[in-house]
Amino acid sequence: MISRVAHAWLDYLSALVLIFAPWALKFSDSDEATAVSVGSGFVVLLLSIATKYEGGLYRRISMSMHLNLDVFLGIFLVASPWLFAFKDKVFVPHLVIGTVAVLAGLFTKRQSTSKQSSWQ
């Protein structure tokens, strides 16, 4: 199982990777691939900020809802190169990050093991 603290770190790292991937991995010439990556990155960032977990700042969304949304977002990322017809330009980053999101959503502890809210 993935700890909630580790999941929080993974969320913020994933958000940054998704937001900057089009330029770092040189697929910014594909408007569709860029929009999916950057848009998904901001969704992950906002979801992380708003989740009731060790990495949350606003804490309005339950961890269970967050993890369910991770799975759905991961499936969307995996399917997006085919849904938006950019598979011939780029698909590996979306496939890899989407798969990580699905696995993180399925294998992260849903309940906190302590009352602490720090990033220990």
VEXLUM-31298 format. One record per residue (C-alpha): residue number from 1; x, y, z. Coordinates in nm, 4 decimals, padded with zeros to 6 digits, always signed. Layout:
<rokes>
{nr:NUM | X:X | Y:Y | Z:Z}
...
</rokes>
This chain:
<rokes>
{nr:1 | X:+00.0000 | Y:+00.0000 | Z:+00.0000}
{nr:2 | X:+00.1053 | Y:+00.3561 | Z:-00.0704}
{nr:3 | X:+00.0956 | Y:+00.5889 | Z:+00.2287}
{nr:4 | X:-00.1152 | Y:+00.9018 | Z:+00.2103}
{nr:5 | X:+00.1959 | Y:+01.1163 | Z:+00.2601}
{nr:6 | X:+00.3727 | Y:+00.9434 | Z:-00.0289}
{nr:7 | X:+00.0581 | Y:+00.9863 | Z:-00.2368}
{nr:8 | X:+00.0552 | Y:+01.3589 | Z:-00.1634}
{nr:9 | X:+00.4153 | Y:+01.3935 | Z:-00.2823}
{nr:10 | X:+00.3320 | Y:+01.1873 | Z:-00.5904}
{nr:11 | X:+00.0319 | Y:+01.4110 | Z:-00.6628}
{nr:12 | X:+00.2302 | Y:+01.7337 | Z:-00.6590}
{nr:13 | X:+00.5153 | Y:+01.5798 | Z:-00.8589}
{nr:14 | X:+00.2697 | Y:+01.4393 | Z:-01.1142}
{nr:15 | X:+00.0994 | Y:+01.7773 | Z:-01.1474}
{nr:16 | X:+00.4326 | Y:+01.9455 | Z:-01.2237}
{nr:17 | X:+00.5346 | Y:+01.6745 | Z:-01.4694}
{nr:18 | X:+00.2015 | Y:+01.6954 | Z:-01.6518}
{nr:19 | X:+00.2099 | Y:+02.0762 | Z:-01.6694}
{nr:20 | X:+00.5666 | Y:+02.0974 | Z:-01.8026}
{nr:21 | X:+00.5879 | Y:+01.7718 | Z:-02.0036}
{nr:22 | X:+00.4861 | Y:+01.9202 | Z:-02.3397}
{nr:23 | X:+00.7950 | Y:+02.1420 | Z:-02.3436}
{nr:24 | X:+01.0323 | Y:+01.9130 | Z:-02.1539}
{nr:25 | X:+00.9433 | Y:+01.6126 | Z:-02.3717}
{nr:26 | X:+00.9020 | Y:+01.8213 | Z:-02.6881}
{nr:27 | X:+00.5421 | Y:+01.7503 | Z:-02.7824}
{nr:28 | X:+00.4132 | Y:+02.1075 | Z:-02.7435}
{nr:29 | X:+00.3590 | Y:+02.1205 | Z:-03.1224}
{nr:30 | X:+00.0511 | Y:+01.9004 | Z:-03.0670}
{nr:31 | X:-00.2243 | Y:+02.1248 | Z:-02.9340}
{nr:32 | X:-00.4374 | Y:+01.8293 | Z:-02.8268}
{nr:33 | X:-00.1581 | Y:+01.6470 | Z:-02.6426}
{nr:34 | X:-00.0499 | Y:+01.9704 | Z:-02.4747}
{nr:35 | X:-00.4044 | Y:+02.0613 | Z:-02.3678}
{nr:36 | X:-00.4666 | Y:+01.7158 | Z:-02.2189}
{nr:37 | X:-00.1334 | Y:+01.7159 | Z:-02.0338}
{nr:38 | X:-00.1484 | Y:+02.0708 | Z:-01.8978}
{nr:39 | X:-00.5206 | Y:+02.0516 | Z:-01.8210}
{nr:40 | X:-00.4773 | Y:+01.7227 | Z:-01.6365}
{nr:41 | X:-00.1829 | Y:+01.8665 | Z:-01.4450}
{nr:42 | X:-00.3941 | Y:+02.1549 | Z:-01.3190}
{nr:43 | X:-00.6771 | Y:+01.9160 | Z:-01.2268}
{nr:44 | X:-00.4319 | Y:+01.7065 | Z:-01.0214}
{nr:45 | X:-00.2932 | Y:+02.0211 | Z:-00.8570}
{nr:46 | X:-00.6364 | Y:+02.1595 | Z:-00.7642}
{nr:47 | X:-00.7588 | Y:+01.8188 | Z:-00.6481}
{nr:48 | X:-00.4510 | Y:+01.7818 | Z:-00.4272}
{nr:49 | X:-00.4908 | Y:+02.1252 | Z:-00.2735}
{nr:50 | X:-00.8584 | Y:+02.0557 | Z:-00.1978}
{nr:51 | X:-00.8257 | Y:+01.7027 | Z:-00.0540}
{nr:52 | X:-00.8605 | Y:+01.6148 | Z:+00.3152}
{nr:53 | X:-00.5191 | Y:+01.4502 | Z:+00.3437}
{nr:54 | X:-00.1686 | Y:+01.5226 | Z:+00.4574}
{nr:55 | X:-00.0899 | Y:+01.7257 | Z:+00.1442}
{nr:56 | X:-00.4169 | Y:+01.9168 | Z:+00.1272}
{nr:57 | X:-00.4394 | Y:+02.2874 | Z:+00.1963}
{nr:58 | X:-00.8112 | Y:+02.3604 | Z:+00.1555}
{nr:59 | X:-00.9347 | Y:+02.0133 | Z:+00.2609}
{nr:60 | X:-01.2865 | Y:+01.9872 | Z:+00.1209}
{nr:61 | X:-01.2713 | Y:+01.6641 | Z:-00.0860}
{nr:62 | X:-01.2567 | Y:+01.3241 | Z:+00.0867}
{nr:63 | X:-00.9572 | Y:+01.0996 | Z:+00.0288}
{nr:64 | X:-01.1887 | Y:+00.8328 | Z:-00.1072}
{nr:65 | X:-01.3277 | Y:+01.0731 | Z:-00.3692}
{nr:66 | X:-00.9746 | Y:+01.1888 | Z:-00.4525}
{nr:67 | X:-00.8582 | Y:+00.8313 | Z:-00.5135}
{nr:68 | X:-01.1627 | Y:+00.7531 | Z:-00.7271}
{nr:69 | X:-01.0939 | Y:+01.0648 | Z:-00.9350}
{nr:70 | X:-00.7295 | Y:+00.9574 | Z:-00.9698}
{nr:71 | X:-00.8450 | Y:+00.6322 | Z:-01.1268}
{nr:72 | X:-01.0818 | Y:+00.8097 | Z:-01.3669}
{nr:73 | X:-00.8212 | Y:+01.0702 | Z:-01.4604}
{nr:74 | X:-00.5664 | Y:+00.7939 | Z:-01.5155}
{nr:75 | X:-00.8023 | Y:+00.6096 | Z:-01.7493}
{nr:76 | X:-00.8667 | Y:+00.9371 | Z:-01.9332}
{nr:77 | X:-00.4914 | Y:+01.0008 | Z:-01.9720}
{nr:78 | X:-00.4293 | Y:+00.6468 | Z:-02.0994}
{nr:79 | X:-00.7122 | Y:+00.6747 | Z:-02.3544}
{nr:80 | X:-00.6530 | Y:+01.0384 | Z:-02.4552}
{nr:81 | X:-00.4010 | Y:+00.9813 | Z:-02.7384}
{nr:82 | X:-00.6623 | Y:+00.7688 | Z:-02.9162}
{nr:83 | X:-00.9645 | Y:+00.9767 | Z:-02.8105}
{nr:84 | X:-00.8114 | Y:+01.2996 | Z:-02.9400}
{nr:85 | X:-00.6141 | Y:+01.1476 | Z:-03.2293}
{nr:86 | X:-00.2616 | Y:+01.2435 | Z:-03.1265}
{nr:87 | X:-00.1299 | Y:+00.8862 | Z:-03.0851}
{nr:88 | X:+00.0890 | Y:+00.9229 | Z:-03.3940}
{nr:89 | X:+00.2654 | Y:+01.2243 | Z:-03.2391}
{nr:90 | X:+00.2957 | Y:+01.1209 | Z:-02.8734}
{nr:91 | X:+00.1371 | Y:+00.8702 | Z:-02.6386}
{nr:92 | X:+00.4012 | Y:+00.7336 | Z:-02.3993}
{nr:93 | X:+00.3884 | Y:+01.0174 | Z:-02.1389}
{nr:94 | X:+00.0088 | Y:+01.0021 | Z:-02.1229}
{nr:95 | X:+00.0146 | Y:+00.6238 | Z:-02.1022}
{nr:96 | X:+00.2804 | Y:+00.6134 | Z:-01.8276}
{nr:97 | X:+00.1396 | Y:+00.8919 | Z:-01.6093}
{nr:98 | X:-00.2145 | Y:+00.7619 | Z:-01.6584}
{nr:99 | X:-00.1103 | Y:+00.4134 | Z:-01.5506}
{nr:100 | X:+00.0660 | Y:+00.5548 | Z:-01.2432}
{nr:101 | X:-00.2491 | Y:+00.7529 | Z:-01.1553}
{nr:102 | X:-00.4687 | Y:+00.4413 | Z:-01.1798}
{nr:103 | X:-00.2289 | Y:+00.2351 | Z:-00.9679}
{nr:104 | X:-00.1912 | Y:+00.5137 | Z:-00.7097}
{nr:105 | X:-00.5686 | Y:+00.5491 | Z:-00.6918}
{nr:106 | X:-00.6115 | Y:+00.1773 | Z:-00.6338}
{nr:107 | X:-00.3213 | Y:+00.1150 | Z:-00.3953}
{nr:108 | X:-00.3154 | Y:+00.4164 | Z:-00.1623}
{nr:109 | X:-00.4421 | Y:+00.3861 | Z:+00.1945}
{nr:110 | X:-00.7833 | Y:+00.5504 | Z:+00.2131}
{nr:111 | X:-00.7790 | Y:+00.6124 | Z:+00.5886}
{nr:112 | X:-00.5255 | Y:+00.8159 | Z:+00.7825}
{nr:113 | X:-00.3178 | Y:+00.6209 | Z:+01.0328}
{nr:114 | X:-00.2783 | Y:+00.9242 | Z:+01.2564}
{nr:115 | X:-00.4427 | Y:+01.2566 | Z:+01.3332}
{nr:116 | X:-00.1331 | Y:+01.4495 | Z:+01.2224}
{nr:117 | X:-00.1575 | Y:+01.6710 | Z:+00.9172}
{nr:118 | X:+00.2122 | Y:+01.7217 | Z:+00.8462}
{nr:119 | X:+00.4151 | Y:+01.5851 | Z:+00.5555}
{nr:120 | X:+00.6383 | Y:+01.3657 | Z:+00.7716}
</rokes>
